[in-house]
């Protein structure tokens, strides 16, 4: 199984290097279109190789997916925490009840239980 993982990672690395080498041309990213930038007075631009833009887009998409799932699964984690606390409380109660000997109502039954 380890070799399959290494083979997959090697193929992935070769694919990423191939994409990076094929997309080395610089591109200019603008914060807003020219009309909006002139209106607001903000014309932030940056020039990067295209492969960095592609990889950053993939990374941002993965991070957004992780955050989305983390929020979506919050109710399940909260319910699990409630159930865990309830389980611990019940285990303590069962342990306490096993240790405590009930006082018998009848003295004859108490004698029989002690001898038996």
Wavefront OBJ file of the C-alpha trace (Angstrom):
o trace
v 0.000 0.000 0.000
v 2.917 2.285 0.776
v 4.263 1.854 -2.764
v 0.919 2.821 -4.262
v 0.971 6.006 -2.218
v 4.516 6.800 -3.356
v 3.562 6.089 -6.973
v 0.515 8.360 -6.696
v 2.592 11.152 -5.144
v 5.239 10.778 -7.863
v 2.615 10.991 -10.627
v 1.041 13.995 -8.911
v 4.431 15.720 -8.594
v 5.235 15.081 -12.264
v 1.841 16.465 -13.260
v 2.283 19.590 -11.117
v 5.787 20.238 -12.462
v 4.516 19.780 -16.012
v 1.707 22.283 -15.444
v 4.148 24.708 -13.834
v 6.633 24.464 -16.690
v 3.941 24.902 -19.334
v 2.438 27.973 -17.604
v 5.442 30.106 -16.701
v 4.237 33.188 -18.565
v 3.564 36.181 -16.317
v -0.009 37.358 -15.829
v -1.223 40.530 -14.195
v -3.913 40.229 -11.561
v -6.025 43.282 -10.770
v -8.056 43.838 -7.634
v -10.870 45.491 -9.605
v -11.673 46.405 -13.208
v -10.271 49.662 -14.606
v -13.609 51.476 -14.289
v -14.138 50.506 -10.658
v -10.486 51.162 -9.793
v -10.754 54.674 -11.245
v -13.987 55.282 -9.341
v -12.615 54.087 -6.017
v -9.069 55.288 -6.611
v -7.565 51.874 -5.933
v -5.606 50.171 -8.673
v -3.790 47.287 -6.976
v -2.114 44.933 -9.434
v 0.384 42.124 -9.120
v 2.263 40.184 -11.791
v 2.830 36.479 -11.154
v 3.564 33.378 -13.214
v 0.346 31.687 -14.310
v 1.136 28.414 -12.523
v 1.241 30.249 -9.169
v -2.205 31.668 -9.870
v -3.493 28.191 -10.754
v -1.968 26.563 -7.671
v -3.178 29.383 -5.400
v -6.692 28.945 -6.790
v -6.573 25.228 -6.052
v -5.240 25.872 -2.539
v -7.922 28.471 -1.795
v -10.597 26.077 -3.058
v -9.354 23.274 -0.819
v -9.224 25.588 2.204
v -12.744 26.872 1.553
v -13.925 23.259 1.295
v -12.295 22.328 4.601
v -13.797 25.320 6.395
v -17.220 24.635 4.862
v -17.147 21.016 6.042
v -15.890 22.029 9.489
v -18.899 24.336 9.909
v -21.284 21.766 8.420
v -20.121 19.043 10.813
v -20.233 21.277 13.901
v -23.616 19.933 14.998
v -22.280 16.366 14.844
v -19.228 17.237 16.946
v -21.413 19.062 19.493
v -23.771 16.077 19.770
v -20.794 13.750 20.187
v -19.461 15.901 23.029
v -22.864 15.812 24.765
v -23.056 12.035 24.392
v -19.490 11.620 25.673
v -20.255 13.659 28.798
v -23.457 11.672 29.387
v -21.576 8.394 28.981
v -18.937 9.457 31.515
v -21.638 10.549 33.957
v -23.447 7.234 33.607
v -20.215 5.254 34.029
v -19.465 7.117 37.262
v -22.991 6.443 38.494
v -22.752 2.732 37.664
v -19.400 2.537 39.448
v -20.848 4.292 42.477
v -23.862 1.941 42.523
v -21.674 -1.164 42.259
v -19.577 -0.091 45.233
v -22.465 0.926 47.464
v -24.208 -1.950 49.198
v -27.911 -1.424 49.640
v -29.230 -1.685 53.158
v -31.624 -4.606 53.346
v -35.104 -4.021 54.639
v -35.319 -7.356 56.391
v -32.761 -8.476 58.999
v -33.207 -12.137 58.118
v -32.453 -11.484 54.436
v -29.407 -9.465 55.447
v -28.066 -12.412 57.452
v -28.696 -14.806 54.568
v -26.916 -12.521 52.098
v -23.843 -12.185 54.328
v -23.501 -15.924 54.842
v -24.235 -16.803 51.232
l 1 2 3 4 5 6 7 8 9 10 11 12 13 14 15 16 17 18 19 20 21 22 23 24 25 26 27 28 29 30 31 32 33 34 35 36 37 38 39 40 41 42 43 44 45 46 47 48 49 50 51 52 53 54 55 56 57 58 59 60 61 62 63 64 65 66 67 68 69 70 71 72 73 74 75 76 77 78 79 80 81 82 83 84 85 86 87 88 89 90 91 92 93 94 95 96 97 98 99 100 101 102 103 104 105 106 107 108 109 110 111 112 113 114 115 116
